[in-house]
Amino acid sequence: MKKVLTFASLLATAVIFYNCHGSKKATAAAPKTTYDGSLKAVIAANCSPCHIAGQGNKKPYDNYTNAKADIDDMIRRIDMNPTDRGFMPFKHPKLPDATIAVFKKWKADGTPEN
C-alpha cells in the first residue's frame, strides 16, 4: 500500500509540474512596421503635396532613403505643439497619436524598407 501511495504521489507531482506554467504569459511579437507596408501610405495621406516628389517644393519623403535619413527630425516636428516653430504638418492640425506612433514604431523597429 505504501508503494502505491508513493507512486501515486510522484505521478501527481509529475503531472502538476508538467502542466505548470509561469505567471508570465507568452506574447506574440508584434509585426514590424516597414516603410513600404505602413509608413509610405501615412506619408502620402498626411504629408502631401509638400513632401511628395513632383508635387511640392520640400524634401520628398515618398522614398525610403529620404524618410530613413530624416526620421528623427520628422518625429521631432510632428510631435511638437502646433504653435511651435517648425511644427509639421504646416498649417494643419496635429496628427493623431496613432499616426505619430507609426513613425515612432518604424524607427524603433530599425527603419526596415519592406
C-alpha positions in Angstrom: 0.0 0.0 0.0 2.9 2.3 0.9 4.4 1.8 -2.6 1.1 2.6 -4.3 0.7 5.9 -2.4 4.3 6.8 -3.1 3.9 6.1 -6.8 0.6 8.0 -6.9 2.2 11.0 -5.1 5.1 11.0 -7.6 2.8 10.7 -10.5 0.6 13.5 -9.2 3.7 15.7 -8.7 4.9 15.0 -12.2 1.6 15.8 -13.8 1.4 19.1 -11.8 4.9 20.2 -12.9 4.3 19.1 -16.5 1.2 21.3 -16.7 2.6 24.1 -14.6 3.0 27.4 -16.5 4.8 30.6 -15.3 2.8 33.6 -14.4 4.1 35.5 -17.4 2.2 34.6 -20.5 3.9 34.4 -23.8 3.0 37.2 -26.0 3.2 37.1 -29.8 5.7 39.6 -31.2 4.0 42.5 -32.9 4.8 42.6 -36.6 7.5 45.1 -37.6 6.4 48.4 -39.2 8.0 48.8 -42.6 8.3 51.8 -44.9 6.6 50.1 -47.8 4.0 48.3 -45.6 3.0 51.2 -43.3 4.9 54.5 -43.4 4.7 55.3 -47.1 0.8 55.3 -47.0 0.9 57.5 -43.9 3.2 60.0 -45.6 1.1 60.0 -48.7 -2.0 60.7 -46.7 -0.6 63.3 -44.3 2.5 65.0 -45.9 1.1 65.6 -49.4 1.6 67.6 -51.5 4.6 69.3 -49.9 6.8 66.1 -49.3 5.8 64.2 -52.4 8.2 64.3 -55.4 6.9 66.4 -58.3 4.1 67.9 -56.2 5.8 70.0 -53.6 8.9 72.1 -53.0 10.1 70.3 -49.9 12.3 67.3 -49.5 10.3 64.3 -50.7 9.6 61.6 -48.2 7.8 59.3 -50.7 11.0 57.4 -51.0 12.7 55.2 -48.4 16.2 56.8 -48.5 15.0 60.3 -47.6 12.5 59.1 -45.0 15.1 56.9 -43.3 17.7 59.7 -43.3 15.3 62.2 -41.7 13.2 60.0 -39.4 14.5 61.7 -36.2 13.6 65.2 -37.5 10.2 64.0 -38.8 9.3 62.6 -35.4 10.5 65.7 -33.6 8.5 68.0 -35.8 5.2 66.1 -35.8 5.5 65.7 -32.1 5.7 69.4 -31.5 2.8 71.6 -30.4 1.1 73.3 -33.3 2.1 76.7 -32.1 5.8 75.8 -32.1 8.1 77.0 -34.9 8.9 74.1 -37.1 5.7 72.1 -36.4 4.5 69.8 -39.1 2.2 69.3 -40.9 2.4 73.1 -41.5 -0.9 74.9 -41.4 -2.7 71.7 -40.4 -3.9 70.2 -37.1 -1.6 67.9 -35.2 -1.6 64.3 -36.4 -3.4 61.8 -34.2 -1.3 60.0 -31.7 -1.8 56.7 -33.5 -0.4 58.2 -36.7 2.6 59.6 -34.8 3.1 56.2 -33.3 3.6 54.7 -36.8 6.6 56.9 -37.3 8.0 56.1 -33.9 7.4 52.3 -34.3 9.1 52.3 -37.7 12.2 53.9 -36.1 12.1 51.5 -33.1 11.8 48.6 -35.5 15.1 49.7 -37.2 13.6 51.5 -40.2 13.1 48.5 -42.4 12.2 49.1 -46.0 9.8 46.1 -46.6 
